[in-house]
């Protein structure tokens, strides 16, 4: 496992250099988590079988169909058989689902679009009440961070334009989340899964319409946010003694600017990325890759 820290990445970061650019990036993050997520109380249920794996992640794990997620509150719009847990939709081909299908791992997916470190605490409590996180649970995979810099990041009072404030609150809330997992599932391994790469060498390829000619622009603030998220995920893992899977580094050449057949993450206007569910989210190739990678960390 990669548990090293990205030295100096969070050493007293300054406020975002350009608030107009920052707000534009936050608009991208809003689009990237189009469903802000619904957390409703889980109903008591029989415990999941021993040896199960629980995933608590954001929309990069849940990855639901964008239209279903956007209009999920419209009666009858989302098919009854579309996967969901406690109000949050999950794609049938999301990486937690693929972890089950490709590796035979019993998975209980508590991921939710728009999840932040604060909201993750409630999802963990709900998963325990539902009987999915328990003393026989094998592994709990935690996967959040990017939304702490988006609109939902204000849910804990953070100044989302101040990376130091975001980091401090993220670390405190993630510690609380990890301690809750250890209380509910004292025998479980805990894995912190990182954020996949979106940009490549500072470029965000929002326009992918010509085969193998992704069109991108430098978006320094988005690159900064990716770097800050990776650093605070790694730091949280190190501080709390859990395993860190550095998906950002491992997918560095597979973001929005990669060749079509190597790309793991879609752009915004995108007709050349195969099999994606949401803009700026993993396609099927990316979800399969993450499922395979996480299977080796369990």
C-alpha positions as CSV (number, residue, x, y, z in Angstrom):
1,X,0.0,0.0,0.0
2,X,1.1,3.5,-0.6
3,X,1.0,5.3,2.7
4,X,3.5,8.1,2.1
5,X,2.6,11.7,2.5
6,X,2.8,14.4,-0.2
7,X,5.4,16.4,1.6
8,X,4.6,20.1,1.9
9,X,1.4,20.0,-0.1
10,X,-0.6,21.4,2.8
11,X,2.0,23.5,4.5
12,X,0.0,26.6,5.4
13,X,-1.7,27.0,1.9
14,X,-2.7,30.5,0.9
15,X,-6.2,31.4,0.0
16,X,-7.1,30.6,-3.6
17,X,-5.2,33.0,-5.8
18,X,-8.1,34.1,-7.9
19,X,-11.6,34.1,-6.5
20,X,-13.2,34.4,-9.9
21,X,-11.3,31.3,-11.2
22,X,-12.0,29.6,-8.0
23,X,-15.7,30.1,-8.3
24,X,-15.6,28.8,-11.8
25,X,-13.9,25.6,-10.6
26,X,-16.5,25.3,-7.9
27,X,-19.2,25.4,-10.7
28,X,-17.3,22.5,-12.3
29,X,-17.4,20.7,-9.0
30,X,-21.1,21.4,-8.7
31,X,-21.6,19.8,-12.1
32,X,-19.4,16.9,-11.2
33,X,-21.7,16.1,-8.2
34,X,-24.9,17.0,-9.9
35,X,-26.9,15.2,-7.2
36,X,-26.1,16.7,-3.9
37,X,-27.2,13.5,-2.2
38,X,-30.0,12.5,0.1
39,X,-29.4,10.9,3.4
40,X,-32.4,9.3,4.9
41,X,-32.6,7.1,7.9
42,X,-31.8,3.5,7.2
43,X,-34.4,1.0,8.3
44,X,-33.3,-1.8,10.7
45,X,-32.4,-4.9,8.7
46,X,-30.7,-8.3,9.1
47,X,-27.0,-8.0,9.3
48,X,-25.0,-8.4,6.1
49,X,-23.0,-11.7,6.0
50,X,-19.6,-12.0,7.6
51,X,-16.8,-11.1,5.3
52,X,-18.6,-8.3,3.6
53,X,-17.0,-5.2,2.2
54,X,-18.6,-1.8,2.8
55,X,-17.9,1.2,0.6
56,X,-18.7,4.7,1.8
57,X,-17.8,7.1,-1.0
58,X,-18.9,10.0,-3.1
59,X,-20.2,10.2,-6.6
60,X,-16.9,8.7,-8.0
61,X,-18.0,5.5,-6.3
62,X,-21.8,5.8,-6.7
63,X,-21.5,7.2,-10.3
64,X,-25.2,7.1,-11.1
65,X,-26.8,7.9,-14.4
66,X,-26.7,11.7,-14.6
67,X,-30.3,12.2,-15.6
68,X,-31.7,9.7,-13.1
69,X,-29.7,11.4,-10.4
70,X,-30.7,14.9,-11.4
71,X,-34.4,14.1,-11.6
72,X,-34.5,11.4,-8.9
73,X,-37.2,13.3,-7.0
74,X,-39.6,13.2,-10.0
75,X,-42.1,10.4,-9.3
76,X,-41.5,7.5,-11.6
77,X,-38.5,8.9,-13.5
78,X,-36.0,6.5,-12.0
79,X,-36.8,2.8,-12.6
80,X,-37.7,0.9,-9.4
81,X,-34.9,-1.6,-10.0
82,X,-32.1,1.0,-10.3
83,X,-29.7,0.4,-7.4
84,X,-29.9,2.7,-4.4
85,X,-29.2,2.7,-0.7
86,X,-30.9,5.0,1.8
87,X,-31.9,7.6,-0.8
88,X,-28.7,7.5,-2.8
89,X,-28.5,6.1,-6.4
90,X,-25.7,3.8,-7.6
91,X,-24.9,2.8,-11.1
92,X,-25.2,-0.9,-11.9
93,X,-21.6,-0.6,-13.3
94,X,-20.1,1.6,-10.6
95,X,-16.7,0.4,-9.2
96,X,-18.3,-1.1,-6.0
97,X,-20.7,-3.0,-8.2
98,X,-17.9,-4.1,-10.4
99,X,-15.9,-5.2,-7.3
100,X,-18.7,-7.6,-6.7
101,X,-19.2,-8.7,-10.3
102,X,-15.5,-9.1,-11.2
103,X,-14.1,-10.5,-8.0
104,X,-17.1,-12.1,-6.2
105,X,-16.7,-9.7,-3.2
106,X,-19.9,-9.2,-1.2
107,X,-20.3,-5.5,-1.3
108,X,-22.7,-3.2,0.6
109,X,-22.4,0.2,-1.1
110,X,-23.2,3.3,1.0
111,X,-21.8,5.8,-1.4
112,X,-23.7,9.0,-2.2
113,X,-23.3,11.7,-4.7
114,X,-22.1,14.9,-3.1
115,X,-20.7,13.2,0.0
116,X,-18.4,15.2,2.2
117,X,-16.3,14.2,5.2
118,X,-19.1,15.5,7.5
119,X,-21.9,13.6,5.6
120,X,-19.8,10.5,5.6
121,X,-20.2,10.2,9.4
122,X,-24.0,10.0,9.0
123,X,-23.7,7.4,6.3
124,X,-21.4,5.2,8.5
125,X,-23.9,5.4,11.3
126,X,-26.8,4.5,8.9
127,X,-24.8,1.6,7.5
128,X,-24.3,0.3,11.1
129,X,-28.0,0.7,12.0
130,X,-28.9,-1.2,8.8
131,X,-26.6,-4.1,9.8
132,X,-24.1,-3.6,7.0
133,X,-21.1,-2.5,9.1
134,X,-20.7,-5.0,12.0
135,X,-18.2,-7.1,13.9
136,X,-17.9,-9.6,11.0
137,X,-17.2,-6.9,8.3
138,X,-14.0,-7.7,6.4
139,X,-13.1,-4.2,5.0
140,X,-14.5,-0.7,4.9
141,X,-13.4,1.4,2.0
142,X,-13.6,5.2,2.5
143,X,-13.6,7.5,-0.6
144,X,-14.3,11.2,-0.2
145,X,-12.7,14.6,-0.3
146,X,-13.4,16.4,-3.6
147,X,-16.8,17.7,-2.4
148,X,-15.2,19.4,0.6
149,X,-14.1,22.0,-2.0
150,X,-17.6,22.2,-3.6
151,X,-20.9,23.7,-2.5
152,X,-21.5,20.9,0.0
153,X,-18.2,21.7,1.7
154,X,-19.9,24.5,3.5
155,X,-22.1,22.0,5.5
156,X,-19.5,22.0,8.3
157,X,-19.0,25.8,8.3
158,X,-15.8,25.6,6.3
159,X,-14.5,28.5,4.2
160,X,-14.2,26.5,0.9
161,X,-11.9,29.2,-0.5
162,X,-9.4,28.6,2.4
163,X,-7.6,25.3,1.8
164,X,-6.2,25.3,5.3
165,X,-9.7,25.5,6.8
166,X,-11.0,22.8,4.5
167,X,-8.1,20.5,5.4
168,X,-8.4,20.9,9.1
169,X,-12.1,20.2,9.1
170,X,-11.6,17.2,6.7
171,X,-9.0,15.7,9.0
172,X,-11.1,16.1,12.1
173,X,-14.2,14.7,10.5
174,X,-12.4,11.8,8.8
175,X,-10.9,10.9,12.1
176,X,-14.4,10.8,13.6
177,X,-15.6,8.6,10.7
178,X,-12.7,6.2,11.1
179,X,-13.2,5.9,14.8
180,X,-16.9,5.1,14.2
181,X,-15.9,2.3,11.8
182,X,-13.6,0.9,14.4
183,X,-16.3,1.0,17.0
184,X,-18.9,-0.7,14.8
185,X,-16.4,-3.1,13.1
186,X,-13.4,-3.6,15.3
187,X,-12.0,-6.4,13.2
188,X,-12.4,-4.7,9.8
189,X,-9.5,-3.4,7.7
190,X,-10.0,0.2,6.7
191,X,-8.9,1.5,3.3
192,X,-8.8,5.1,2.2
193,X,-9.2,5.2,-1.5
194,X,-7.9,8.4,-3.2
195,X,-9.5,10.6,-5.8
196,X,-8.9,9.6,-9.5
197,X,-7.0,12.1,-11.7
198,X,-9.2,14.6,-13.6
199,X,-6.5,16.8,-15.1
200,X,-3.3,15.9,-16.9
201,X,-0.3,18.2,-16.6
202,X,-2.6,21.0,-15.5
203,X,-5.0,20.6,-18.4
204,X,-8.7,19.8,-18.0
205,X,-10.1,18.4,-21.3
206,X,-13.7,19.5,-21.0
207,X,-14.4,19.1,-24.8
208,X,-14.0,15.6,-26.2
209,X,-15.8,15.4,-29.6
210,X,-13.0,14.6,-32.1
211,X,-11.6,11.1,-31.8
212,X,-8.3,11.1,-29.9
213,X,-8.1,14.9,-30.0
214,X,-9.2,15.9,-26.5
215,X,-9.5,19.7,-26.1
216,X,-8.4,21.2,-22.9
217,X,-7.4,24.3,-21.1
218,X,-5.0,24.9,-18.2
219,X,-7.1,25.1,-15.0
220,X,-4.5,25.7,-12.3
221,X,-7.0,25.9,-9.4
222,X,-8.6,22.6,-10.3
223,X,-5.1,21.0,-10.4
224,X,-4.5,22.6,-7.0
225,X,-7.7,21.2,-5.6
226,X,-6.8,17.7,-6.9
227,X,-3.4,18.0,-5.2
228,X,-4.8,19.3,-1.9
229,X,-7.4,16.5,-1.8
230,X,-4.8,13.8,-2.5
231,X,-2.6,15.3,0.3
232,X,-5.3,15.4,2.9
233,X,-6.5,11.9,2.1
234,X,-3.0,10.6,2.4
235,X,-2.5,12.6,5.7
236,X,-5.8,11.3,7.1
237,X,-4.7,7.7,6.3
238,X,-1.3,8.2,7.9
239,X,-2.6,9.9,11.0
240,X,-5.2,7.2,11.6
241,X,-3.1,4.2,10.7
242,X,-5.2,3.0,7.7
243,X,-4.2,2.0,4.3
244,X,-4.1,4.6,1.5
245,X,-4.6,3.7,-2.2
246,X,-3.3,6.6,-4.2
247,X,-5.6,6.6,-7.1
248,X,-4.6,10.1,-8.2
249,X,-1.0,9.1,-8.8
250,X,-1.9,5.7,-10.3
251,X,-4.3,7.2,-12.8
252,X,-2.2,10.3,-13.6
253,X,-2.2,9.6,-17.4
254,X,-5.8,8.4,-17.5
255,X,-7.8,11.6,-16.9
256,X,-9.9,13.7,-19.2
257,X,-7.0,14.4,-21.6
258,X,-6.0,10.8,-22.2
259,X,-6.5,9.1,-25.6
260,X,-10.1,7.8,-26.0
261,X,-9.4,4.2,-25.3
262,X,-7.2,5.0,-22.3
263,X,-9.4,7.6,-20.7
264,X,-10.9,6.8,-17.3
265,X,-12.8,10.1,-16.7
266,X,-15.2,11.9,-19.0
267,X,-15.2,15.6,-19.9
268,X,-18.2,17.9,-20.0
269,X,-19.1,18.0,-23.7
270,X,-18.0,14.5,-24.6
271,X,-18.9,12.1,-27.4
272,X,-15.6,10.2,-27.5
273,X,-15.3,8.8,-24.0
274,X,-16.8,5.3,-24.1
275,X,-19.5,4.2,-21.6
276,X,-19.7,7.0,-19.0
277,X,-22.7,7.8,-16.8
278,X,-22.0,11.4,-15.6
279,X,-19.8,14.2,-16.8
280,X,-16.4,14.5,-15.1
281,X,-16.8,11.0,-13.7
282,X,-15.4,7.5,-14.3
283,X,-16.4,5.6,-17.4
284,X,-16.8,1.8,-17.4
285,X,-13.1,1.3,-18.1
286,X,-12.2,3.5,-15.1
287,X,-14.7,1.8,-12.8
288,X,-13.4,-1.6,-13.8
289,X,-9.8,-0.5,-13.2
290,X,-10.6,0.9,-9.7
291,X,-12.5,-2.3,-8.8
292,X,-9.5,-4.3,-9.8
293,X,-7.2,-2.0,-7.9
294,X,-9.3,-2.0,-4.7
295,X,-9.7,-5.8,-4.8
296,X,-5.9,-6.0,-4.2
297,X,-6.2,-3.7,-1.1
298,X,-8.9,-5.6,0.7
